[in-house]
Amino acid sequence: MEIMVFGAGYVGLVTGAGLASTGNHVILADTLKERIQLLREGGVPFYEPQLPDLLEKARRTKNIQFVHTESQEFKDTLASAEIYFIGVGTPELPDGRANMDYVFSAVDMIASQEGDLSNKIVIMKSTVPVGTGDVIEKKFKAAKKSPTVVSNPEFLKQGNAVQDFLKPERVIIGTDNEKAREAISFLYRAFMLKRDRIVCMSRRSAELVKYACNAFLATKISFINEMAQLSEIVGADIREVRDGMITDSRIGDQFLFPGLGFGGSCFPKDTHSLIAQGQAAGIELQLPTAVAAVNKKQQLWPVQKLQKVFGKSLSGKTIALWGLAFKPNTDDLREAPSIKIIPELLKLGAKIKAYDPVAAHRVAELFPDAIKTKNLVVCEDAYETATTSDALLIVTEWQEFRTPNFKKLKSSMSRPLIIDGRNIYDSKIAKQYGFEYFGVGVS
């Protein structure tokens, strides 16, 4: 099929490359000239495993082209597309609502064509509030256009997005239009040769599914973190508590790891959006509200532990951070614990040395003043980061941090103190090597 994807960001780029891999011709459109140029030159604007190879394959087969939305090339290809995927950002507004400007801008571009567009399908891939499909339909009708508007939420995990697209657990198609349902099912069945995992439903239900999934997973994370807080106080070990919980088949073992809470582009934004949608509908969603509050508190757990050791002021102390991205295998710092921890440490007078395998350059961009004054130093090596530090905070559970040379680490630090925000070390082993050790939910 001839497909146009709006948005060369995380969702749009993975979607476009994935669809191109099965022989479709994909026109990937974006408003950022520099991003389109980078993609044309063979680059990728963010870190995501396997995506560079998938894009290179699409370029080699000429199944993908990158166009800027203000170019003549965009105008020439707009009408040729049979299906339009909207995969642009819906960033969070100060009140928690989703910013829909980019979505509606893409809708306006599609509506700018001649003809009634009745033979076209517009697929909403971006995460949007319930009822957005109805609003988009009204916009098209006002422009005397009548494409079929479908909800098809994305379920891509950063760090595993390519595999999530190529081997999806499920594909949600939200439409009452049988012809559109068949066309979209045809697109996705190329990724489901062993088992059909397509779930069809109403558009509004499909819009809510993504929020419900993310809010539920966020709830599991905040729940285990609250149990970790209680474990520390009463003398229990959350790791043992978890081991007992996950033997219950009704509970399962996923998203029940105590740590520094959730971050990234989805869980925080979608939880806040769900709360705002509830308010707009006249209902207070108490559980998501509590989940967000617990998460906000949990992200600063390492700072609380440092103050327990050193006192309220951290003046004169050098704190090392291992990991900056919100999770391994990504360079995304959106809502990452690190960007909450760093300002707090600076405010308390600490100097910071930080290291991350792929996200270090992004944290330097966020804190230019601290970089300039050298109160924040971004290092190129994990052990260099720990050298002369008074404490080491484990912020992101990158694989390379899991089995360090503890002897080398201890000898390089001014004080052998580990604040393990991801519980990647056995406290007994750390203490055997002479470290003071604090883990989440470990008394």
ABEGO torsion letter per residue (X at the ends): XBBBBBEABAAAAAAAAAAAAAGBBBBBBBABAAAAAAAAAGBBABBBBGAAAAAAAAAAAGABBBBBAABAAAAAAAAABABBBBABBBBBBAAGBBBAAAAAAAAAAAAABBEAGAABBBBBABBBBBGAAAAAAAAAAAAGBBBBBBBBBBBBBBGAAAAAAABBABBBBBBABAAAAAAAAAAAAAABAABBABBBBBAAAAAAAAAAAAAAAAAAAAAAAAAAAAAAAAGBBAAAAAAAAAABAAAEABGABBBAEBBEAAAAAAAAAAAAAAAAAGBBBAAAAAAAAAAAAAAAAAAAAAAAAAEABABGBBBBBBEABABBGBABABGBAAAAAAAAAAAAGBBBBBBBAAAAAAAAAABAAAAAAGABBBBABAAAAABGBABBBBABBBAAAABBBAAAAAAABABBBBBBAAGABBAAAAAAAGBBBBBBGBX
